[in-house]
Amino acid sequence: MQKCDDIQKVIAAVIKKNGKFLIAKRAKKDTLQNKWEFPGGKVEPGETFDACLKREIFEELGIVIEVGEYICSSRFTYREKKMEMLAFYVTSFSGIIELKEHKEVRWIATNEFHLYEFPEPDLPIIEALKKEK
């Protein structure tokens, strides 16, 4: 039986501005290359979710964020490793977005999600956002 501790945690940022959500197109050469995602990354040992998301977003996009409420999570297997992605709202950010890990970013409305290809773990986040009022 696998322990919960054996699951790699991944944190995703849901950044909303003027009614639109920030999505980023992956540039890394792997099976998810060219797919769109909510930016974020893996939690390091001993790191809080809040600290992880702040670090990852600064490393990937060069902006400083404030982490808000938890949205949802999804469990999946990637490269034979069990993972859980937890999504959090970003309540504010400062700085100018720089593409450090992605090819492109876009601000899209909820009714535009279907126009972009997302990895399976991001789909529960999209469904949760569609239910927002």
C-alpha positions in Angstrom: 0.0 0.0 0.0 1.3 3.4 -0.9 1.5 6.1 1.8 0.1 9.5 1.2 3.6 10.9 1.8 4.7 9.1 -1.4 2.6 11.4 -3.5 4.5 14.3 -5.1 2.5 17.6 -4.5 2.3 20.1 -7.3 0.8 23.5 -6.9 -1.0 25.5 -9.6 -1.8 29.3 -9.6 -5.1 30.6 -10.9 -4.4 34.2 -11.7 -7.5 36.3 -12.6 -7.4 39.9 -13.9 -10.3 41.8 -15.4 -12.5 38.7 -15.5 -9.9 36.6 -17.5 -7.5 33.8 -16.4 -3.8 33.6 -17.1 -2.8 30.4 -18.9 0.7 29.5 -20.1 1.9 27.3 -23.0 4.6 24.8 -22.0 7.9 25.1 -23.7 9.7 22.1 -22.1 10.4 19.2 -24.4 8.3 16.5 -22.8 4.9 14.8 -23.4 3.1 18.0 -22.3 5.0 20.4 -24.6 2.8 22.9 -26.3 -0.1 22.2 -24.0 -1.6 25.1 -22.0 -1.6 25.0 -18.2 -2.1 27.0 -15.0 1.5 27.8 -14.0 3.1 26.4 -10.9 5.3 23.5 -9.9 6.5 20.8 -7.5 6.6 21.3 -3.7 10.1 20.9 -2.4 10.7 18.9 0.8 9.7 21.0 3.9 8.2 23.8 1.7 4.7 25.1 2.4 2.2 25.3 -0.5 2.2 29.1 -0.2 6.0 29.3 -0.3 6.1 26.9 -3.2 3.6 28.8 -5.3 5.3 32.1 -4.7 8.7 30.6 -5.6 7.5 28.8 -8.7 5.6 31.8 -10.1 8.5 34.0 -9.6 10.9 31.5 -11.2 8.5 30.9 -14.2 6.9 34.3 -14.8 9.0 36.8 -12.8 6.1 38.2 -10.8 5.5 38.4 -7.1 2.1 36.9 -6.0 -0.2 36.7 -3.0 -1.7 33.3 -2.6 -5.5 33.1 -1.8 -8.0 30.3 -1.3 -7.7 26.7 -2.3 -9.8 25.7 -5.3 -9.5 22.0 -5.9 -7.1 19.2 -6.5 -6.6 16.3 -8.9 -4.5 13.1 -8.6 -2.7 11.6 -11.5 0.4 9.6 -12.6 3.2 11.3 -14.5 6.3 9.4 -15.5 5.3 6.5 -13.3 5.1 8.9 -10.2 1.9 9.4 -8.3 1.1 13.1 -8.0 -1.5 15.5 -6.7 -2.0 19.0 -8.1 -3.6 21.5 -5.8 -4.9 24.8 -7.3 -5.0 28.1 -5.4 -6.3 31.5 -6.4 -3.8 34.3 -6.6 -5.3 37.4 -5.0 -2.8 39.9 -6.4 0.5 40.1 -8.3 3.1 42.7 -9.0 5.7 43.0 -11.7 5.8 42.4 -15.4 5.3 38.9 -16.7 8.4 37.4 -18.3 8.5 34.1 -20.2 11.1 32.0 -18.4 9.6 28.5 -18.7 6.8 29.0 -21.2 6.5 29.9 -24.9 3.5 32.1 -24.4 0.8 33.3 -22.0 -2.7 34.4 -22.6 -5.6 35.9 -20.7 -8.8 34.1 -21.5 -12.4 34.1 -20.4 -14.1 31.1 -18.9 -16.0 30.4 -22.1 -12.7 30.1 -24.0 -11.1 27.2 -22.1 -12.4 24.7 -24.7 -10.3 26.4 -27.4 -7.0 25.3 -25.7 -5.5 21.9 -25.1 -4.8 21.3 -21.4 -3.2 18.3 -19.6 -5.6 16.0 -17.8 -4.7 17.3 -14.3 -5.8 20.8 -15.2 -9.3 19.8 -16.2 -10.8 19.8 -12.7 -9.5 23.3 -12.2 -11.3 24.4 -15.4 -14.5 22.7 -14.3 -14.3 24.5 -10.9 -13.8 27.9 -12.6 -16.7 27.3 -15.0 -19.0 26.9 -11.9 -18.0 30.3 -10.5 -20.5 33.1 -10.6 
